[in-house]
Amino acid sequence: MLNSPGPISRDDAHTLVAFGPQNQPLSWESLGDRVMGGQSDGRVVSSEEGYGDFYGTVRLENGGGFASAKADLAEPVDASSRAGIELLARGDGRTYKIGLRNSTDRRSIVYQHSFTPDTEQWSRIQLPFRDFIPTWRGRTVANAGPLNTRHLASLSLFVSGRQAGEFHLRMQNWILF
């Protein structure tokens, strides 16, 4: 069991993603570099202790180099009155990305924000919406405009940048702040 500072607690908090057996879990689909011939894999699961675990292996063979998982929200979320996403995370030294889409179509533009959580203790990660970068297949889209926070439809997790090997990110609930 990892030493946790406890869940984020705010009077005005709105949970975007909840992990654990008592919550209605999202259905995370593993995507990764297999769409282009790679062999990486990654998945997101909720633990009995209430954590979300994103884990797998990034392999560089066959043009690979990233793993990802995507979940569609049951209903689009209007986060326009919020500033961003906050979560507690503990990592393995790798840099991860959270992606947000205004559509459930995985071929649509994904707005990404990277973070590198501490490996020894839980990190409080704050990702302001204004800093999410529009991307298409890993490349920045210059003319996409800002993220439409009135209609968040799907979420993604990524480990990319050819960070080869096994990876593991442990998270607590994602809240809108």
N, C-alpha and C positions, 0 to 999 in steps of 0.2 A: 504494500500500500504506500503510495506516495504521500508525503506530508503536504497537505493542502491548506491554504489560508482560509478556506471556506468560500462559498459562492459569493459572487458580486451581489451586493445588496444596495439598492437605491429605491427611494420611494416612487420615482417616476420611471423605473426600468420597465421595458417591454421585452420579453424573451422572444428572440427570433428563432433560435435553435435550442432545443432542450435535449439533453442526453440522460439516459438512465431508464430503468424498468418502469418507473411510475409515470413517465411522460409518453406522449404519443410520438414515437420516433419517426423521423423522416426516412424515406426509402432512398438510400444512396446508391447510385449506379456507378460502377467502376468504368472509367473511359480509358485514360492513359494513352500511351503511344502506340498501342496495337492498331489504332485507326490508320497509322502510316507504316505498319510493318514491324514496329518495335515489340519488345517482349516484357516491358515493365508491367507491374501490377500494383494496385493500391486499393484499399477498401476502408470504409468508415463503419465502425460498429459502436454501439452503446454498451457500456459495462454495467454490471450489477451495482457498482459503487457510484454510478451517476456520471461517469466520464465518457467522453467521446474519444475513440482511438482511431487515428488515421495512420495506417501502416502498410508496408509492402516492400517491394524491391524495385529500384530503378536500374535498368540494364541498358547498356549502350549499343548492344548488338543490333544489326539490321536498321540502323538509323534512329534507334530509340534515344531516350534521355529524359522522359518525364512520366509521372504517374498522377492521375487525378481521379476525383469522384465528384459526381453532380447529384443534387437533390432538387426536385421541383417542390415549391411550396404548395400546400393544399389550395390556398387562395393568395393572390398577389397581396403584398403588404405595402401600405402607404407609410413610408418612413420620412416623409417630407418635414415633419416637425422634429426630427432627430438629427444629430450631428454625425453619427457613425455607429460602428460596431465595437463592442468591448467584450473581451473574453479573458479567462485565465488559461495559460498554456504552459506546458513543459515539453521541451524538445530534445533533440539529439545533436545539436550543432548545425543542422541544416536550415536553410531559409525556405519558408513556406509561403503560399499565397492563398488568400481568400478571393474568390471571384463572385461577382453579382451580375445577374442578367435581368433585363426587362422583359424577357421572353423565356418560355420553356424550351425553345428551339436551340439545341446545342450548337447549331451553326451560326447563331447570332453573336453579336459582339459581347465579349465578357469584360467587365471592368474589374481589374485586379489590384490588390494591395499586398505587398510582401511584408513579412515579419520573421524575425529570428528569435524564438524564445530561449530563455536560459535553460541550461541542461541540469543544473543542480537544484534549482528552486522554481516555484511557480512564478511566471511573469504576467503582469497585468498588461494586456495588449489593447491599445486603442487605435482604431483605424478610421480616421475621419473620411466621410464620403467624398469630400472635395479632393482627396488625394488618390482616389481610385483611378487607374489608368485604363482607357479603352484599348482592348487588344483583339486581334483576330489571329488565331493559330500562333500565338506567342509573340506576335509583332504589334507594336503600337499603331493605332489608327489615328492619324493626325486630325482628321476632320469629323470625328464622331460626335463631338460635343460632350457635355458632362453627363454623368449618370442620372437617370430619371428616378429619383428616390420616391416618387409617388406610386411607382409600380414595380416593386421588386418581386420577380416571379421565380427565380431559381438561384441556387447557391452552388459554389464549387470550392474544392480544396485542391491545391496543386503542390507538388514538389517537382521543380524543373531546373533548368540550367545545367543539365548533365551531372547532377549530384549522384553519382553511381553508388549502389549498394543498398543494404536494408535501411529503412527509415521508420521512425515512430514518433508521432506527435500525439500528445495527450491533451485534451481540452475539457474545459467546463462549459456550461451554457453560453451561447452568444446572446448578448443583450444589445438593444438599441439604446444609445445614450443621447 
